[in-house]
Amino acid sequence: MRTVFNFNAGWVFAKESQVPANLPAGWEAVDLPHCWNAVDGQDGGNDYFRGTCCYAKSFAKADLPEAARYYLEIQGANSSAEVYLNGVKLAQHDGGYSTWRVELTETLQEENLLVVTVDNAANDRVYPQMADFTFYGGLYRDVNIVCVSDSHFDLDYYGGRGIAVTPIMDGANANVGVEVWVTNAKEGQTVRYTVYDAQENALQTVESDETTASFVIENAHLWHGRKDPYLYCLEAELVENGEVIDAVCTRFGCRSFEIDPNCGFILNGEEYPLRGVSRHQDRWGKGNALSHADHEEDIDLICEVGATTIRLAHYQHDQYFYDLCDERGLVIWAEIPYISKHMPTGRENTISQMRELITQNYNHPSIVVWGLSNEISIGGSDDDLLENHRILNDLCHEMDKTRKTTIAAVSMCKMDDPYLQIPDVVSYNHYFGWYGGDTSMNGPWFDKFHATHPNIPIGCSEYGCEALNWHNSDPRQGDYTEEYQAYYHEELIRQLFTRQYMWATHVWNMFDFGADARAEGGENGQNHKGLVTFDRKYKKDSFYAYKAWLNPEPMVHLCGKRYIDRVEDVTKVTVYSNQPAVELFANGVSLGVKEAADHFFYFDVPNAGETKLMAVAGECRDESVIRKVETFNEAYRLKEEGAILNWFDIEEKEGYLSLNSKMGDVISTVRGKLLFASLMGKMLKGNDGKEAKPMGFEMTPEMMSMMNGFTVLRLITMAGGMMDAKFTKEDLLDLNAKLVKIKAPKK
């Protein structure tokens, strides 16, 4: 019988590319999972180690369970890896997020040295190579030895389980088809198929010499998302002379779904709005080397916020997490890391990663769409990119006739771009109100797309803004305050959640995550758009805005708990609740009862001395404290490390422009437009005099329209990082001196 022998303990590790002939002395002792960029991949500077490292382990064959064949199973090695046993190279694998196996049987000796080299260096053939997250290196998931009989369910095909279950609903009944693949099948062997219910009661059993079977589950108990994530199990046993010599089992769910361009997502015939989050898998101080407890904490937090869907970005996640999604009823978008930069030399890798994704995850009822790519048209769509997408789209439909395909398109992608016509459904990544534009642009943009393409289901695959422990009573776009992030999400919730036609919305992101190239918000090396901090210790106020909308469990939350010292005599206090009314008390005195259909309650609170606040909604209570101060607490104000100029250091003149003015206001004036044209000339030329392309894409009218929402200072800061155009403090002060002489347009 099959035995899965965990092989995580007792390795040694070194940043060495040379394969050792013997177990090296002096290398670091490690247990798996292990990530070598757990520190330098999160501290900023874009200087984390990317190269080849070695993992080595010695073992005796006698220490393994007795079996006819042995397979090494690697569940995650980023991003390319090679396996050597006793000096013999057995395999090479490209792709850092999927399971793959290597047969060891013929090379095993009584005493053995196993070496796995892992390489996360830049190249032009393995995705991802350009993206806003750290490409952590390591053997960062479980490693096992799978011990099997000579005849066994397949372990070689793209890391799959050797079993595929396809339930198709027919009225109240489920027609369940199952297919297995057997390696070294022998005459006289049979396969025994058994369906179990959630309580592990055997419902039906069929024994056959065929590798396919079918069942009908009458009045099937449906897998119905968060409401009722019911799971059946199907076990296949390989039988020889009455003895079971191998067995595999998989859970599955009976459900149907549609994605309608007008009504959104429909689960089992009922409208089931997909409102949720995206998730990166990494953690502070761990990188990608997560434990099962880490995954469980993540799913608990996602369920607490009330999400019905997760976009598992931008790669294949741990099988354990997909299992949790099945169990908890989350509807999943699963994708490959075909992201940001199309590489003509990387086509085969997109195909192999998609084959692995589908083969390994086919049985998960939580998954409803396969993601072909993310923001891949950022540099425009050419023939090779379009052909790559058509190949992937056809491959998905060939391998899986039950699910849809999708893409995440970048804002600058035109609505008539031909690559939008390839997948079954489409979503867009929009950051109006953060990177550019205004929050009010989001809903109308989707209305325009829906009117232009009434037959294409449209969703929002990314939206969000960054927040750290900075605070202000007058938050501004780009200030990284918790208050602006809360305001932003209030606005986006109102716009996105009320549009029935949107098939799915996914906040970017559930958790802050590592992005070593980033230098924003005063804490380098991270993307801080999470609703929860990187260490999972603090839920930002915006977390509770979603909880008030999505989680039916009664709740109330007082915002601004980290913003205690306030200078104004009357301060705004926001409360989130899913109850119809909220009463706010200040030092025990009621400030009144308010009702809010959108779950957001706003109070004006007198600010004198120290005030203890209590929000009451039904049986729910929440408390906080504010304190009157005479001068602004500078601990609340972002001071970016290495910033040329901070927005609060800029001279402003009422009725006139400044570096803090929106670019749209600047170019709406004649003098401002001329000044901006001169500025763009410098930025596009760069310091070396050559024409620059920001992030590799053209400055199209669509991109310019989005940039109208940037302040001049923020645009210069970001564009300076994207192009080789450097501005000194003196340059910026000189530009501000020119702007404050130009009258601002009247609102």
N, C-alpha and C positions, 0 to 999 in steps of 0.2 A: 504493500500500500504506500501511497504517497506520504512523504514527510517533508514539511517545510522547516528547515533548520536555520534559525537566526544566526547571522554571521557578523553582527555589528561589533562585537567586542574584540580587543586585542590587536589593533592595527598600529603601525608606525607610519609617520607622515613626514615629508620634507618637500620644500620647494626646489625639487630636483627633477630634471627631465630625463636623466640617464636611468635606465632600468637596472636595478641592482641584481647581481648574481647570487647574493646571499642576503639574509636578513640584516639590514644595516644597524650598526651600533651608533648611538648618538642621535638618532632621529626621534622626533617627538612622538610619545605614546598617545594614541587617540582611540576613542570609541566612536562609532558612527551612530547617528548622522553627524557629519562634520562639514564645516564651511570655513574656508581660509580667508574669506573677506568679511567676516562677522564684525570686524572693527574698522578696517580701512575702507570698506565699501559703504560706510555710513557717516564718515567724518568730513566729507567735502574735499574739494581739490581735484576731483576727477583723476586721482592718482593711485587708485587701488590696484593691487597686484593682479595682472592678467598674464597668464602664461601656463606652463605645464608643471604639474606637481605629481608626486608619486605617493601612493598608498601601498603598503606591503604587509603581508601577514603570513606567518608560517603555521602549518597545521599538519596533523597526521591523519591519514585516511581512516585509521581506526577510530578517530574521534567523531566521524560522521555516522549517521544511521546506515545500516546495511541496505544496499540497493543495487540494482543493475545499472542505473544511469544517474548521473549527477549534473545538475545545471546550476550555474551561478546566476542569480537574479539580482539585477541592479535596478532599483526603483527611481533613481535620479542621480545623474552625474553630469554636471554642467561644465562645458557644453559638448565637448567631444572627449571620447575616452577610448583607451585600448586596454585589453586584458592579456596578461602574460602568466602562464603557469609553468613553473620550472624552466623558465627561459624561453618558452615557446609562445609566440604571439598567436592567440586564439581568435581574437575578434577586434573590430573597431566600430565605434558607433558615433554618429553625429546627431545631436539633439539633446538638450540638457534637462528635459522635463518629463520624460516618459520612461516606462519600464522596458528593459531589454534583458535578454538572457544569452548565456554562452554555455555550450555543453563542455564539461570538463573531463568526461569519462575516460577517453582514450589517453589523456595526458597525465592523469592522476598517478602518483607513486605512493609508496608507503609514507614518505616524508615529503612535504610540499612547500613551495614558496609561491604565493599568489601575489602578483603586482598589478595594480590598476593605475594607469596614468590618466590624469584628467587635465584638460586644457581649456581655459576660457579666454584665450588670446583672440584678438581681432583677426578676422579673415573675411573672405568675400563669398562664402558658400554655405555657411551654417547660420540660421536665424536664431535669435535676434542679433543685430550688429549696431543698430541705431535706435535708441528708445530712451524715455525718461524714467529709467530705473536701473539699478545696479545689476550687472550680470555676475552674480556671485559664483565663485568656483567652489567645487567640492563634491565629495560623495555625501550628499546632504539628505538622502532618505535611506530607508532600510536596505540592507543587502542580505540576501538569503542564499542558502544552498537548497535547491529543490531535489529531493531524492525520489526516484520513481522506478517502476518496473520497466522492462525492455519495451513492452507495449504500454502506451500511456496516452492520455489526452494531450494534445499538441502543446508544446512549450516554445516552439520556434517562430511562429508566425506573428511578427510585429508586436511581441510582448503580450499577446492575448491570453485568455484563459482556456481556449479550446472549446468554448461553448457560447452559443448565441441564442437568446430567447426573444421571440417576436410576438407580443400579444396584440391582437387586433380586435377591437370592440365590434360586436355585431348585436345591436340592440343592448339588452341587459347582459348578454353572454360575451365571454372573451374566447376567441379562437387563438390558442397559444401554439406557435410553432417553435420547435427547438432543433438546432443543428449542432453536432459535435464533430471534432476532427481528431482522429486517432493516429498516432505515430506507431509504425511497426505493427499494424493490425495483423492478426493471425486468423486463419480459418477456424471456425467454431466459437470464436469469441462473440459475445453479445453485449448490448448496452441496455442497462435497466434505467428507465427514466421515471422519476417520482416527483409529483407536485405536492408541496406542503403549504398549508395556510400559515398565517402569522404566529399561530400557537404551536407550530411544528407538528400538526396533525397531517398524516399522509392522506391526500384526497384521491389521487389516481396514480396508478403504476402501470407502465408498459415496458415489456422487455422485447428487444428486437435485434436482428442482426444488421439493421439499417442505422446510418448515422443521422437520421432525421426522425422526428416523431411529432405528433400533434395531439393536442388536448382541447376539450371544450370545458371551460369553467362556467357553469350556469349561474346566473344571477351573481356575477363576479363582484366582489367587494372592490370598489374603485380606489385607486390612488388619486386623492383629491387635494393635492397641495398641502398648505399649512392646516387646512381644516381636518384632513383625514389621510395621512400618508401611509396607506395600508400596503404592505409588502407580502407577496408570496415568495416561495423559494422553489427552485427546480434543481434536483440533484441528478447527475448522470454517473452511473457506476459501470465500469468496464469489468465484465464477468468472464472468467475462463475456468472451465471445468467446475462450475458452481461456486468458485471463489472470486471475491471482488479483489481485483489487482490494482485498480486506480479509481479515484472518484473526484469529481469536481461539482461544485454547487454554486448557484448564483441567485441572488434575489431579483425580483422583477415586479413591476407594477402594472396594473390594468387601467389604462386611461386613454382618452382620446383628446385631441386638441386641434384648434384651428387658430389661425392668425388672420383676422379680418381687417381690411383697410379702413373700415368705418367703426367697428365695434371693438377693435383691439384683440387681446388674447382671450380665447374661449376654451375653458377646461371642462371636459365631460358635458358639453352642451350649455354650460353656464359662463356668462361673462366673469372673468377672473383677472382684474387689473394687475399687471406686473409692475410693481413699484418697489424698487430695491436699490441695491448697491453693487459696486464693483469691489473686488478683493485682490490685493497682492498678498502673497503668502509669507513675506519675510517679517522678521521681528528684530527689535532693538537688541543688540548684543549677541544675536544668534544668526543673523542672515537668513538663509533658507533652511537651516538645520532645525526643523520644528519637531516637537514631540506630539504624541497623540493628545496630550492634555492641552497643548497650544491650539491645536485644531478645534478641540471641543470648546475652549474658551471663545474662539472666534465665532463659531456657529451659535453659541449662546448669546453673544452680543448682537449678532445679526438678527437673531430671532427676537431679542428684546426690543430692538428698534422697530420691529413689526414688518420687516421686509418680506415680500412674497417671492422675490427673485434675486439671484446673484449673477453678475457677469464675472466669471472666473478668468481674470486677465493676467497676463497676455500670453498664456501658455497653458499646458496641461498641468493640473494640480495633483496633489497626492490622492491616490485611490481612497484613502481613509476619509478624506474630506468629501469626495463624491458620495461615499457611503452615508456620511452624516447628512448630506443634502437629501438623499433618498429618504432617510429616516425622519427628517424634520419637515419634509414637504416643500423645500425650496425649489423653484423652477430655475433651471440653469442654462446659461449661455456658455458653451465651452469652445475654446479657440486655440489656434496655433500661434506662435510668435512671429508671424509674417507681418512685420510692423515697420512703419515709418520710411524705410528705404528699400525700394525694390532692387534686388540684385539679379541681373540676368544669369549669373553663375550659380544662383541659389535655388533654381526651380526644383531640382530633384529633392532638395532638402524639404521644401514646402510639401511635396507629395509624400515623402516618407513620414514626416511628422503628422500629416493629416491621416495617413493610414494607421499610424500608431494610436492617435487620439480616438478614432472611431472604433478600431478593433478592441482597444482596451476598455472603452466606456460605453459600448453598444447597449449593454443590459441595464444601464442606469435610467430609471423612469424620470428622474429629475431633469435630465437633459432634453431640451426641445429644439435647440438650434446649434448648428456647427458654424463657428465664426471663421470666415475665410481669411480676413486680414483686418488690420487696424491702421487707419491714417496712412495707408500705403500710397495714396495719390497725392501726398504732400508736395511731391515734385512734379505732379502732373501725370496723366495716364498716357502711356505709349502702347504700341501694339504688343510688345512683349509682356508688359504688365497685364493687359487685358487677356491675352492668351493664357497666362498663368492662372488668372482667376477663373476662366472658363474651364480649364483642366481640373482645378480644385473643385469647382461647383459640380461638374459632371462626376467626379470621383465620389463626392459625398452622396450624390443621389444613386450612384451605382452600388455603393457599399451599404447605404441605409435609405430605404424607400419610405421610412416612417417619419423622418424629421425634416426640418427646413434648414436652409442656409441663410447666412446674414453677413454683413460687413459693418464696420464702424468707420464712417467717412469723416474726414476732417472738415472743419468749418469752411475752409477755402475751396472745397470741392464744389464745383458748379452743379446746380440741380439737373442739368442736362448731360452731365458726364456719362459716357456710355458704360462705365463700369458699375454704375448704380442699377443698370438693367440686368446684371448677371445673377445676383442672388435672389432668393425668394422674398426676403424682407430686408429692410434697410434701417440703420440707425445712424445718427450723427453725433459727433463730439462737439459740443458748443460751450463756449465760456464767455458769452456775452455778459458783461457785468463784472468780469475779472480780468481776462487778458485784453479785452477790448469791448467796444460797444457798451450797451447798457442792459441792465436786467430786463427791462421792458421789451427788449428785442426778441426774447426767446420764443414766447408763445406765437406772436405774429409770423416769425420765420417758419415755424412748423405748419401754421395755417396756410402759408403760401405754398409750401412743399405739397401739402395734402391737396390743395386745389390744383396744383400743376400736375401731380401724379396721383389721381384719385384711386388708382388700382394698386399702388405700392404701399404696403403697410410701413409706417414710419415710426421710429422711436428715438429716444435720446440715450445714447450709450455712454456718454460722459458729460457731466456738468459739475462745477464745484469751484471753491476758492479756498485759499490758504488761511489758516488761523493758528497762532501760537498764543502764548500767555501775554499778549499785548491788549490794551483796553483804551477805549475812548468813548465819550458820550456823543461825539459827532463823528461816527466812523465814516471812512472814505474808501472808495474802491482802491485796492492796492496797498492798504495800510496794515494788513496781516492781523487785524484785531479779531478777537472772538466775537465782538459785536457786529463787525461788518459781515463776517461769515454767517452769523445768525440772520441778519437782515437779508442777505443774498438768498439763503435757502428758504426763508419765508416767502420771498417773491417767486422763486422758482417752483415751490410747492403749489402756490396759488395758480401758476400758469400751466404747469405740466399735468398736475393731477386732475385738473378739471377738463382736460381734453380727452374725451372718450376714445377717439380714434387712435391715440398713441399706443402702440402694441406693447411697449416696455419703456421704463425709465430707470436709469442706473446712475446713482450718485458716484462721482469720482472724488473721494474713495471712502470706503468704510474705515480704513486705518491709514494713518501716516505711514510712509514707506521709504526705503532707502533709494536715493538717487544721488550718487556721489558727485555728479557733475553740477548739482544745484548749489547756488549761493544766494538764497533768498530767505527773508523773514528773520534774519539774525541767528539762524541755526543752520549751518551749512550741511550738505550731504543728505538732505531729506526733502521729500515732497510732503507738505503739511496740509493737504486738502482733506485729510481724514476727518470723519466725525468723531473718531477716537484717536488718542495719541499712539505713537509708535509702540510704546511699552504696554498699551492696553490699560493703563492705570487711570486715565481721565477721559470722561465723556464730555465733549464740548457741548455748548448750549444747543448747537444745531442738531446734535443727536436727538435731543428731546423734542425738537420741532417735528421730526419724522415720527418719533414715538407717539406724539399727540395725534397724528393723522392716521397712523398705521396699526398701532397696537391697541386692541379694544380693552385691555386691562386698565381700570381706572387709574389715572395718574395726574399729578400736577408738578410743575417744575418752575422754580424761580430762576431766571437767568441772571448772569453777572455775579456769581458767587466769588469769582477771583478779582472782581472789580469793586473794591471796598472804598478806597479814598476817592472822593468826588468833589469838584470845586463849585459846581452850580448850586444855586439855592433851591431849585426844583429840578429833580432828575427823573428821567424816564426809566421805568422798570417794566420789563416784559415778563409775562408768565405764559407758559405753555400748558395746556390741559386738554384732555379729550372729554371733559365734562362740560355741560352747557353753560355753566356760570362759575366765576371765580370771585371770591372776596379777598381783598388784600388788607392786612392789618399792619400799622406802623406803631411800634411800641404799645401794642395792644389796642390801638384805636383804629376803627374801621375806616378805610379810605373809599369804601363803596363796593358795590357788586357790579361786575361787568359781564356781558354776554358776548360771545364771538363765534359765529358759525365756522370760521376758518381756524379755530383752536388757538389763536394768538390774541392775548389780552394785554393791553397797554395801559399803564397807570402813571400819572404824574405824582411824584412823591416829594413832599417837603424835605429838604436835606439840611438838618441842623444837629450838631453834636453827633452822637452815635445812635443809629436807628436799627432796631431789630424788626425785620420784616417777616410776616407769615402769610403765605398764600393758602387759601382754603377752597377746595373744590369737592363738594360732597363729603366723603369720608377721608379724602386725601389731604395731606399737609406737606408743606415744604417751607424751609426757613433760610434766611440769609441776613447779612449785616451790611449796612453802608455807613460811611463816616464823612462828615463835612471837613474839608481841608481848604486852606487859603490858596495854596499853589499846587499845580498839577504834579502828581507823583511820577517822577521821571522813570521809575521802575516799570511803569505801564507803557512806555513809549518805545517803539522800535528804533533802535540805532543799529543799522546794518554794519556788520564788520566789513571794513574796506569800502564803504559807500562813499562816493565822491561828494554827494550832497544829499541831506535828508530833506523831505518835503516841508518839515516844520521850520527849517532854517532859511526858507525862501521868502524874500520880501514880497508882499502882496499889496496891491492898491485897489481899493473898492472901485468897481466899474471898469477895471482894466484887466488885461490878460497877464498871465505869469507862467512860470514853469509848471504850476499846479493846475493850469487850465486844461480842459479836454482838447485834444487835437482837433476834433470836429469844430469847436468854437474858434480855434486859431485860424483854420483854413477857410472859415466862412467870412473872414475879413480879407480885404484886398492886401493890406500890408502884411497880415499874418500869413497869407498864402505865399507871398513872395519870400518872406523870411523862411518858411518851411521848405520851399523849393531849394533854397540855398543850403539849408540843413541837410536835406535828403541827398543833395549832390555830394556833400562830404561823406555821408554814411555809405552811400552806394559805391563811392570810389575806394574807400578804405584808406588806411595809412600808407599802403604800398602803392597807391595810385591806380590799382586795378579794380575793375567793376566787381562788386560783391553781390552774392545772392544769399539773403538771409535764410539759414537752415536749408539751403538748397532749392528754394522755390522762388518763383517770380513774384514781384510786387504787383499783383493783379488788382483790378478795381475792387473785387470782392474782399481781398485782404485789406486794402486801404479803407473800405467801408467799415470793417471791423475795428481797425485801428483808430477810428475817430473817437472811440470811447476811452482811449488811453490818455492819461495826462502826458504833457510834453516830457516831463522828467522821466516818467516810467517808460515811455516809448524809447527815449534816448538810452536809458539804462539797459533795457532789454535788447534793443537793436545793436547797441555797442558790444554786447556779449555774443550776439549771433553773427556779427560782421567784424571785420578787423578795423573798427572805427572807434578810436579812443578819445574821450573828452575829459579835459581837466576841470577842476573846480572853477578855475578862472574862466574857461570856455562857457560853463553853464551860467555863472553869474553875469557874464557879458550878454548872453542870450536873454537872461531874465530882465536885464536892464533895458533891452530893446523891446521885450514883450510888454513891460509895464507902461510903455508909452503908447500902446495900441488899445483903443477902447474895446471892451468886450461886447459881443453882440447882445442885444436885448432879448430876454427870455420871453 
